[in-house]
Amino acid sequence: MTQKTMNTPLRLVIDDSARDPSAKIWYALPGGYVDLPLDALDAEPGSEYEAQLDHVMALIADCAPEPERERYAGALRDVRYMVRQMQREGIIGCSLGMHRADDGSSAVSVVTVALRDIEWAPPKLTVVRAVSLRECTENVALLTLPGGRPGAVSDTMVTMPALASMPAQELYQCNLYIAAPSGVQLAVLTLSTTAVGSRKHYRDLMEAIAYTVSFTDPMPGIERAARGNDDGSGDGIADRITADFG
């Protein structure tokens, strides 16, 4: 990150999802990330989302060149299958990000958020257990989050096998583990990217995101901080997010 980026005042953008009364977990992502609508991509039969997907399929049939129609339709089916698998793994959020790396190239990453029900255990023991179950336990660090809550972070390099249309490539993954204060839920945030040259930036990014994760609505404290009458509950969230690379 350049000195210019570090000196640029950060803006806290509050997404509408932060005020979702059905939300189970809150977290903040830096600029450059776009949420993928998992519910819409794996629509329930008879739902409005299913009707919208049917409309998209009809547009493909009408607009795509004849030789490409089946390929486009197949890609959409693959996306729906992947979303279904993600939801079976407890993933409730997925965001696609693009940032500028140090060498000027575009660095693409995916952040997923899973919320898992677990048997009760002290939160610190939960995060230590979770991070130790990784195949590779290198680069592990324990975090002390706002309110003294425990968290853990680890990262690793994975070699993805070659596919029919793509050669083998390296993938960087960084994982956050944060236990709910109740002791019966575990949040797992995972960042994956092929931009392995930017892995230090991504590690710093994920550690910054960890400080924004909350299992209770943080909006009242954030809004008080934005008005200038902060009582400390906002916990400097705006200052903890890494906004960009480069």
C-alpha positions, 0 to 999 in steps of 0.5 A: 500500500502506498503512502498516498493510500494510507493518508487518504481519508476513509469513507464508511459506506453502510450497505442496506444489508446492515439494517436487515432485521433477519441478519445473523452476523454483521461485518464490513468489507472494503470498497471494491467488493460486490455481494453475490445474491446467493438466494437469487442464484439458487431460487426456490421453486415458484419464487420470484427469483425463479421467475427472474432466472427463467427470464434470464434463460429466455434472454440467453436463448434470444440474444446469444449466438446460436453456437454459444447458447448452450455454453452460456446456459451451461455456465448459469447451471454451473453457477447455480450448482456451486451456489447450492453446494456453498449453501450446504456448507453453511455459507450465507454470504459471498462477495467478489472483489477487484483491487489494484495490486502493487504491480498495477495489475487487477487482483480478483478475490472472493470472500465467503462467510459461513455461520456454523452451529457448534456444541457449546465451548468457551469461545477461545477454545472454539477458535483454537480448535477450528484453526488447528483442524486446517490441513496446514496450520502455518501462519496462525495468529490469535486475535483479540477483537473488540470487547476482548473476544477471541479470533484466529487467522491462518493462511495457506497456498493451495495448488489447484489441479489443471482443468480441461480449459485451464492450467494448474495454478496457485491459489492463496486462501486466508481464513478467519475464525470468530466464535459467537459470545454464546459459544454455540456458533462459529463464523468462518470468513474465507478469502481466496485469490489467484493473485498470490503476489498480493497475499500480504495485502490480503492477509492484512485485509482479512485481519482488518475485517475481523475487527468489524465482525459482530454477532449483535447489531453494531449500527447504533454505535457506528451511527453515534460515531458518525455523528461525532458523539461516539461512546466507544462502541463503534470501535473505530471500524472506519479506521480498521478497513484497508480500502485498496491495494496499490 
